[in-house]
């Protein structure tokens, strides 16, 4: 029996190692492509807090800057001692669409805290505040229409100083156009 040279021994070991590295790189590439595909069809709700110049009331502009529809889109707005919550129009906010939220809350020097929420195409809940902080819950327990029930807890994560139970409910209107 003929002995293998050192190079042949190296080739016997290196061949499978290189094939394994190539397989891992291929799997990582597929995983990254799927992730990018999901992100490209995800909603991205952006908030701009505003004051209505005609009557000096608090409001917000919400825009879907993402590539996917925001389902069940809603808003929480707190300007102590007042607060509002509700749907953004019919609840759908398609890519590039904007909603104007108008309230009866008078503008003062108190900070306005805003959170918007929606579900993505897979039903996972997403939450944003005006500081562009984002929370998404991708566990089976928090999936589906229950997300509105958990929204006050998420609002407290974003704005721990605000006590939602003490706020007086104000009126809110949502339009597609500015006044």
C-alpha positions as CSV (number, residue, x, y, z in Angstrom):
1,X,0.0,0.0,0.0
2,X,1.3,3.4,-1.0
3,X,1.5,6.2,1.6
4,X,-0.1,9.5,1.0
5,X,2.0,12.6,0.7
6,X,1.6,15.5,3.1
7,X,-0.2,17.5,0.4
8,X,-2.6,14.6,-0.3
9,X,-3.4,14.4,3.4
10,X,-4.0,18.1,3.6
11,X,-6.3,17.9,0.5
12,X,-8.3,15.0,2.2
13,X,-9.0,17.2,5.2
14,X,-9.3,20.6,3.5
15,X,-11.8,19.5,0.8
16,X,-14.7,18.7,3.2
17,X,-13.8,21.8,5.4
18,X,-14.0,24.1,2.4
19,X,-17.3,22.5,1.2
20,X,-18.7,23.0,4.7
21,X,-17.6,26.7,4.7
22,X,-19.3,27.1,1.3
23,X,-22.5,25.5,2.5
24,X,-22.6,27.8,5.6
25,X,-21.9,30.9,3.4
26,X,-24.7,29.8,1.1
27,X,-27.1,29.3,4.0
28,X,-26.1,32.7,5.4
29,X,-26.8,34.3,2.1
30,X,-30.3,32.8,1.8
31,X,-31.0,33.9,5.4
32,X,-29.9,37.5,4.7
33,X,-32.0,37.6,1.5
34,X,-35.1,36.5,3.4
35,X,-34.5,39.1,6.1
36,X,-34.0,41.9,3.5
37,X,-37.2,40.7,1.8
38,X,-39.2,40.9,5.0
39,X,-37.8,44.3,5.9
40,X,-38.6,45.7,2.4
41,X,-42.3,44.8,2.9
42,X,-42.6,46.0,6.5
43,X,-44.4,49.1,7.5
44,X,-42.4,52.0,9.0
45,X,-44.6,54.6,10.8
46,X,-43.0,58.0,11.4
47,X,-44.5,60.6,13.7
48,X,-44.3,64.4,13.6
49,X,-45.9,66.2,16.6
50,X,-47.6,69.5,15.5
51,X,-49.7,72.4,16.8
52,X,-52.7,73.4,14.7
53,X,-52.0,77.1,14.0
54,X,-55.6,78.1,13.6
55,X,-56.8,77.0,17.1
56,X,-53.6,76.2,19.0
57,X,-54.4,72.5,19.6
58,X,-52.2,69.5,19.7
59,X,-51.9,67.1,16.8
60,X,-49.6,64.7,14.9
61,X,-48.8,63.7,11.4
62,X,-48.2,60.0,10.8
63,X,-46.6,58.7,7.6
64,X,-46.0,55.1,6.5
65,X,-42.4,55.4,5.1
66,X,-42.0,51.6,4.8
67,X,-42.6,49.3,1.9
68,X,-45.6,47.4,3.3
69,X,-49.1,48.2,4.5
70,X,-49.7,49.0,8.1
71,X,-52.8,47.0,9.2
72,X,-54.9,48.1,12.2
73,X,-52.9,51.4,12.5
74,X,-53.7,53.4,15.6
75,X,-52.4,56.2,17.7
76,X,-51.9,57.0,21.4
77,X,-51.4,60.7,22.2
78,X,-50.9,62.0,25.7
79,X,-50.6,65.7,26.7
80,X,-51.3,65.7,30.4
81,X,-53.9,66.0,31.7
82,X,-55.5,64.9,28.4
83,X,-55.1,61.9,26.2
84,X,-56.6,60.3,23.1
85,X,-56.4,56.9,21.4
86,X,-57.9,55.6,18.2
87,X,-57.6,54.2,14.8
88,X,-55.8,56.1,12.0
89,X,-58.7,56.5,9.6
90,X,-60.0,53.1,8.4
91,X,-57.0,51.3,10.0
92,X,-54.9,50.7,6.9
93,X,-52.0,52.9,6.1
94,X,-50.4,52.0,2.8
95,X,-46.8,52.9,1.8
96,X,-46.4,56.6,1.3
97,X,-49.8,57.5,2.9
98,X,-50.1,60.2,5.5
99,X,-52.7,60.8,8.2
100,X,-53.2,64.0,10.1
101,X,-54.4,63.6,13.7
102,X,-56.3,66.5,15.2
103,X,-57.3,66.8,18.8
104,X,-59.2,69.2,21.1
105,X,-56.3,69.3,23.5
106,X,-55.0,72.9,24.0
107,X,-51.3,73.5,23.3
108,X,-49.3,74.2,26.4
109,X,-45.6,73.9,27.3
110,X,-46.2,70.3,28.5
111,X,-44.4,67.6,26.4
112,X,-46.7,65.6,24.1
113,X,-46.1,61.9,24.1
114,X,-47.1,60.0,21.0
115,X,-47.1,56.3,20.1
116,X,-48.4,54.7,16.8
117,X,-49.0,51.0,16.3
118,X,-49.9,48.6,13.6
119,X,-49.5,45.0,12.5
120,X,-47.4,43.9,9.5
121,X,-48.5,41.5,6.8
122,X,-47.6,38.5,9.0
123,X,-49.7,39.9,11.9
124,X,-46.8,40.9,14.2
125,X,-47.4,44.1,16.2
126,X,-45.1,47.1,15.7
127,X,-44.9,50.2,17.9
128,X,-43.1,53.5,17.4
129,X,-42.8,56.7,19.3
130,X,-41.9,60.2,18.1
131,X,-38.2,59.6,19.0
132,X,-38.2,56.9,16.3
133,X,-37.8,54.1,18.9
134,X,-39.3,50.9,17.6
135,X,-40.6,47.8,19.3
136,X,-41.8,44.6,17.6
137,X,-43.0,41.4,19.3
138,X,-42.5,38.3,17.2
139,X,-43.6,35.7,19.6
140,X,-46.7,33.5,19.1
141,X,-48.2,34.7,22.3
142,X,-48.4,38.4,21.2
143,X,-49.6,37.8,17.7
144,X,-52.9,38.9,16.2
145,X,-55.6,41.3,17.4
146,X,-54.5,41.1,21.1
147,X,-51.9,43.7,20.4
148,X,-54.3,46.5,21.1
149,X,-54.9,45.1,24.5
150,X,-51.2,45.2,25.3
151,X,-50.7,48.7,23.8
152,X,-50.9,50.6,27.2
153,X,-48.1,48.5,28.6
154,X,-45.9,49.3,25.5
155,X,-46.8,53.0,25.8
156,X,-45.6,52.9,29.4
157,X,-42.3,51.4,28.2
158,X,-41.8,54.4,25.8
159,X,-43.1,57.0,28.3
160,X,-42.8,55.8,31.9
161,X,-43.7,59.1,33.4
162,X,-47.2,59.2,31.9
163,X,-50.0,57.5,33.8
164,X,-52.7,56.7,31.2
165,X,-55.4,56.0,33.8
166,X,-55.3,59.6,35.1
167,X,-55.7,61.2,31.6
168,X,-59.0,62.9,30.6
169,X,-60.1,61.6,27.2
170,X,-60.2,64.3,24.5
171,X,-61.8,64.3,21.1
172,X,-59.7,63.2,18.0
173,X,-60.2,63.5,14.3
174,X,-58.1,61.9,11.5
175,X,-57.9,63.3,8.0
176,X,-55.8,62.6,4.9
177,X,-55.1,66.3,4.4
178,X,-53.9,69.2,6.5
179,X,-56.6,71.8,7.6
